[in-house]
Amino acid sequence: MDFELMSNSFPKLLNAAGVTLKLLSVSLVVGLFIGLLFAILRLNKNIFINKFAYGYSYVFRGTPLLVQIFIIYFGLGQIEYLRSTFLWIVLKEPYWCAIIAFALNTGAYTSEILRSAFQTIKPGIVEAAKSLGVPDKIILYKIQIPIAIRQSLPAYGNEIILMMKGTSLASTVTLMDLTGVAKYIISTTFKPIEVFIVAGGIYLFMTFCIHNLIKLLEKKYSF
Amino acid sequence: MELLAFGDTGWGDELFIATLMTIVVSLTAMIIGFLFALVFTPLKLSNNRLFNFIGNSYTTVIRGVPELLVIYLFFFGGSGAIMYVASIFGYNEYIEINAFITGSVAIGIISGAYSTEVFRGAVQSIEKGQFEAAEVLGLSKSIQFYKIILPQVLRLAIPNLSNVWQITLKDTSLISVTGLVEIMRQSYIAAGSTRDPLFFYSFAAVLYLLITYFSMKVINRLELRYSRGH
């Protein structure tokens, strides 16, 4: 055991954990909106809208995240037309490509989680609101969405942890996140076990924090 | 379509072999995962504190650390560890383990953590009465396990194991960083030499979807088979 290497690499890895957290939080926020949108589309009665939303979640959940990142980072740059639009400002940055891929990926899983949460809402609740003359929009925003959020908290907590592990793939498109820096240190020092213990420890600590945060929220919103 | 031709002109045959490689690695990893689950599920269910701690550490660490980091650990540390063990037995030559073994073992250990959780859940949801009734009937321990407990565990576990299969299949794409030529690696090579990454990565996505689609069909049949009488 090379304890000196471990203590030397700790601040570098901690710094990189900041990049991981930034990637995670931005993609989760964007992904939550995408997930909510597609969950609502899934519940739509129009068969085309419904199938489209189902197709989106099927494709993004059935293919590896690595493929998705590579299509967005390497693939989209190939389309000449895109290069001439303002989108290119975003798509030429690996940082934004990674975030787009993560957000679309977590959006697909989130839409499934929210959809099943919506479906477990008892019809009586919605019927009661309707018979009280509450407008449809208010039923959605003030009744269905809050209940769905509570129902989906445990599954969403798992999704946050899975996504945190997913951000490690950012290192494959040159971003120096926690895994990227860990790989760099391993490949320069050839001490994989020491670096794994430190980097893995930081990841586990983040998992631990997310896990407890979700438990706290579950307690707060339980009924 | 020319890009996908078989033979020297296209990438069809290379991608076909790469697809087989992905399937073989996934199956190998899944089996290695079952072996790990076979060891760690009893540890997690045991009343012994130390065994419990070992079982829980395995599933917590593996499920809390990114797959890519575990793969790097095996990729960079694998041959070192084997050589260290070999040196204890007096063998000091350089040993290189190939990418297939490194990859399968790394993904297998990850898959095993998920399988362990599935089996633990399945065993715990079998009613206590089943164990007691088997005991009262005077069945031997091995018959109790193989004829009473295992069929029920399998029935309960198969739906969740199909999730584990999907996770494992997708995780194999990460082994491409070690140079093993599976779908992802082959697409990377093809994309590099034809400068058409959009086509090849999209095609890779289609291949993964096809594998998922057909494996779900097989799993659904298994599910029917094991839920006869329910």
Boltz contact constraints between the chains, C-beta under 6 A:
constraints:
  - contact:
      token1: [A, 62]
      token2: [B, 209]
      max_distance: 6.0
  - contact:
      token1: [A, 62]
      token2: [B, 212]
      max_distance: 6.0
  - contact:
      token1: [A, 63]
      token2: [B, 205]
      max_distance: 6.0
  - contact:
      token1: [A, 63]
      token2: [B, 208]
      max_distance: 6.0
  - contact:
      token1: [A, 64]
      token2: [B, 170]
      max_distance: 6.0
  - contact:
      token1: [A, 64]
      token2: [B, 173]
      max_distance: 6.0
  - contact:
      token1: [A, 66]
      token2: [B, 173]
      max_distance: 6.0
  - contact:
      token1: [A, 67]
      token2: [B, 201]
      max_distance: 6.0
  - contact:
      token1: [A, 67]
      token2: [B, 204]
      max_distance: 6.0
  - contact:
      token1: [A, 67]
      token2: [B, 205]
      max_distance: 6.0
  - contact:
      token1: [A, 70]
      token2: [B, 201]
      max_distance: 6.0
  - contact:
      token1: [A, 71]
      token2: [B, 201]
      max_distance: 6.0
  - contact:
      token1: [A, 74]
      token2: [B, 197]
      max_distance: 6.0
  - contact:
      token1: [A, 75]
      token2: [B, 197]
      max_distance: 6.0
  - contact:
      token1: [A, 75]
      token2: [B, 198]
      max_distance: 6.0
  - contact:
      token1: [A, 75]
      token2: [B, 201]
      max_distance: 6.0
  - contact:
      token1: [A, 78]
      token2: [B, 198]
      max_distance: 6.0
  - contact:
      token1: [A, 165]
      token2: [B, 66]
      max_distance: 6.0
  - contact:
      token1: [A, 168]
      token2: [B, 66]
      max_distance: 6.0
  - contact:
      token1: [A, 168]
      token2: [B, 68]
      max_distance: 6.0
  - contact:
      token1: [A, 179]
      token2: [B, 66]
      max_distance: 6.0
  - contact:
      token1: [A, 179]
      token2: [B, 68]
      max_distance: 6.0
  - contact:
      token1: [A, 179]
      token2: [B, 69]
      max_distance: 6.0
  - contact:
      token1: [A, 183]
      token2: [B, 72]
      max_distance: 6.0
  - contact:
      token1: [A, 186]
      token2: [B, 76]
      max_distance: 6.0
  - contact:
      token1: [A, 192]
      token2: [B, 73]
      max_distance: 6.0
  - contact:
      token1: [A, 192]
      token2: [B, 76]
      max_distance: 6.0
  - contact:
      token1: [A, 192]
      token2: [B, 77]
      max_distance: 6.0
  - contact:
      token1: [A, 193]
      token2: [B, 77]
      max_distance: 6.0
  - contact:
      token1: [A, 196]
      token2: [B, 73]
      max_distance: 6.0
  - contact:
      token1: [A, 200]
      token2: [B, 65]
      max_distance: 6.0
  - contact:
      token1: [A, 203]
      token2: [B, 65]
      max_distance: 6.0
  - contact:
      token1: [A, 204]
      token2: [B, 64]
      max_distance: 6.0
  - contact:
      token1: [A, 207]
      token2: [B, 64]
      max_distance: 6.0
